[in-house]
Amino acid sequence: MEVVTTPAELRRRTAAWRRQGHRVGLVPTMGAIHAGHLSLCDRARAGCTRVVASIFINPLQFGTGEDLERYPRDPVADQERLRDAGVDCCFLPEPRAMYPRGFATRVSVERGTERWEGAVRPGHFAGVATVVAKLFVATGPCWAYFGDKDAQQAQMVARLAHDLDTGIRVVVCPTVREPDGLALSSRNRYLDPESRQAAPCLAQGLRAAVAAFAAGTRGAAALAEHVAAPVRDQPLAELEYAAIVHPRTFAPLRRADARSRALVAASIRGVRLLDTIILGAPAGL
Ligand code: PAF
């Protein structure tokens, strides 16, 4: 696996691949590589003939008081995992390579980002959109893989790719879960043993909403209550939001249909976790 550290090097590498007739896959990550990231790499390997994975803890998407400083960093182990997953090139820039002195640009996607994560974390989505736009410009036309767990982010990135005529196809891949339902996330590493026991309450709420939907409940308030109840009942958890939303606009709904999305965010002893499911998802959780 080749390692490149500047956007210019990445651009040369992917352009050479395209000239040779390859389809390039891009898997953007912030490192702390887990099985969820590896499933994105597998999908990229299945759909493309060359795969780039980026590891960059993007300071622009962290707000004041968030976990930028303590975000897990293990680039050596991460590179090994990516190499074992068959990734051809790892893009591993320093912050200065992405944001040189004088950097003054922000990319902002307006629709679908106002609520939920956009409201709880002001500036977060502009930070994500800016780094993803830079990754897209450096990689060039490709297929780019994102996880459905961060559904609002994935929808925003698809909008950005389309609106900026990038020629990039955004592929959204299913959430990978622990056997007890907990969605994989790099932040799961922060959970102490008791918090880890408590953390599946988010998935339990989603599962309850999917079951209620399957049993005929259509009122969004009632369904959102199914999502919220196991989180509220968990003493270590603090619910931030539980909602039933439109799958593209993320606007709250009054009545749900099979394509509606349930969202939940909560802190477990201060560790912020997100989860989501499409209510009519045939496989459920
Ligand atoms: O989902 C993430 O890990 C990050 O938000 C991303 C897409 C890599 C941008 O920094």
Boltz pocket constraint, residues with backbone or C-beta under 6 A from the ligand:
constraints:
  - pocket:
      binder: B
      contacts: [[A, 28], [A, 29], [A, 30], [A, 56], [A, 58], [A, 61], [A, 128], [A, 131], [A, 132], [A, 150], [A, 153]]
      max_distance: 6.0
